[in-house]
Amino acid sequence: MTKFRNAAEKMKEKALSLCGCEFRLHGRHEHFGLDCIGLAAQCLCAADLECQIPNGYSIRGGSEATINGFMTDIGFKRLAPESALCEGDIILVRPSPIQWHFMIRANDGFVHAHAGLGKVVFCPGDAPWPIITIFRLMED
């Protein structure tokens, strides 16, 4: 198994293990709550990928360019939204015209921090919102 496949597997397993954690805006710790960036950060840590996680943002706003830059700086490749999904991918979706959201691909569904339900959940099947970008760890 390559380094990147192993990292993606660790990310997927960590995401699944976090289901049920409380939702908290700017949350970064599974015992105190997570938002979608905190969920992604926990998955990155589980895969031994270090980065400076953004903070101080609002639940709405931000720019796709900033998100893309951050993810590619960590080492992810950007794939078109119609690309086939792989376990451990970090998916950028657009729940509304003014909101971005990260989900982790796992077990033919997605794990994400659901503000409305107040917790991290597994959502089986297709993405509930339009996929904007798929971020994948890949060898060059």
PETAJO-V738428 format. One line per field, one symbol per residue. ss: DSSP state (A for helix, B for strand, O for the rest). phi: phi as a letter, one per 30 degrees, with the letter a starting at -180 (. if undefined). burial: I if it has 24 or more other ideal C-beta (glycine too) atoms within 12 Angstrom, else O. A space follows every 10 residues. Layout:
ss: ???
phi: ???
burial: ???
This chain:
ss: OOAAAAAAAA AAAAAAAOOO OBBOOOOBBO OOBBOAAAAA AAAAAAOOOO OOOOOOOOOO OOOAAAAAAA AAAAOBBBBO OOOOOOOOOB BBBBBBOOBB BBBBBBOOBB BBBBOOOOBB BBBBOOOOOB BBBBBBBOOO
phi: .deddddddd ddddedddej dddaeidbbd dckbcddddd ddddddcicc acddbiccdb jibddddedd ddddkdcdbd dddddbeidc ccbbdadcbc acbcdahhab cadcdddiad bccdidddbd dcbccbdbdd
burial: OOOIOOIIII IIOIIIOIIO IIIIOOIIOI OOIIIIIIII IIIIIIIOIO OOIIOOOOOO OIOOOOIOOI IOOIIIOIIO OOOOIIIIII IIIIIOOOII IIIIIIOOII IIIIIOOOII IIIOOOIOIO IIIIIIIOOO
